[in-house]
Amino acid sequence: AAALLERETIDAEEVRLLIEGKELPPVKSSLAAPSDGTGTGSGQQVLKPESRGSGSLPEGSPSPA
């Protein structure tokens, strides 16, 4: 239960280690981008909205925040 609270999920290998009374390996960060050796990484791409030309909103539309 403590491992699940710390990690949120555990895989079959981690369950096996727990049953055998062994220590779990350190938590792997899911936020770190995998390194492929090229230095570019495969991080998330930021998408920008397309401009609509006139720049004004149609009547009745909410104002932007």
MOCORNOR-V633497 format. One record per residue. RES is the residue in three letters. OMEGA is omega in radians with two decimals (* if undefined). NEAR is the number of other C-alpha atoms within 10 Angstrom. D_LAST is the distance of its C-alpha to the last C-alpha in whole Angstrom. Layout:
BEGIN
RES | OMEGA | NEAR | D_LAST
RES | OMEGA | NEAR | D_LAST
END
This chain:
BEGIN
ALA | -3.14 | 7 | 43
ALA | 3.12 | 7 | 42
ALA | 3.12 | 13 | 41
LEU | 3.10 | 9 | 39
LEU | -3.12 | 8 | 37
GLU | -2.98 | 10 | 36
ARG | -3.07 | 12 | 36
GLU | 3.06 | 9 | 34
THR | 3.01 | 9 | 37
ILE | -3.12 | 12 | 40
ASP | -3.07 | 7 | 42
ALA | 3.13 | 8 | 46
GLU | 3.12 | 10 | 47
GLU | 3.07 | 16 | 45
VAL | 3.12 | 14 | 47
ARG | 3.12 | 12 | 50
LEU | 3.13 | 13 | 50
LEU | 3.13 | 13 | 49
ILE | 3.13 | 9 | 52
GLU | 3.11 | 9 | 54
GLY | -3.12 | 9 | 53
LYS | 3.10 | 11 | 52
GLU | 3.05 | 9 | 49
LEU | 3.08 | 14 | 46
PRO | 3.13 | 8 | 44
PRO | -3.14 | 7 | 41
VAL | 3.08 | 8 | 38
LYS | 3.14 | 8 | 37
SER | 3.09 | 7 | 33
SER | -3.13 | 7 | 31
LEU | -3.13 | 7 | 28
ALA | 3.12 | 9 | 31
ALA | 3.12 | 12 | 31
PRO | -3.13 | 11 | 35
SER | 3.12 | 11 | 37
ASP | 3.10 | 9 | 39
GLY | -3.11 | 7 | 41
THR | 3.13 | 6 | 39
GLY | -3.12 | 7 | 36
THR | -3.13 | 10 | 34
GLY | 3.12 | 12 | 33
SER | -3.10 | 10 | 31
GLY | -3.12 | 11 | 27
GLN | 3.11 | 7 | 24
GLN | 3.11 | 6 | 23
VAL | 3.12 | 6 | 19
LEU | 3.12 | 6 | 18
LYS | 3.13 | 6 | 16
PRO | 3.10 | 6 | 15
GLU | 3.08 | 6 | 17
SER | -3.06 | 7 | 17
ARG | 3.06 | 8 | 18
GLY | -3.02 | 6 | 20
SER | 3.12 | 6 | 19
GLY | 3.13 | 7 | 15
SER | 3.14 | 9 | 14
LEU | 3.07 | 11 | 13
PRO | -3.12 | 7 | 16
GLU | -3.14 | 6 | 16
GLY | 3.12 | 6 | 15
SER | 3.09 | 8 | 12
PRO | 3.10 | 8 | 9
SER | -3.14 | 7 | 6
PRO | -3.13 | 5 | 4
ALA | * | 3 | 0
END
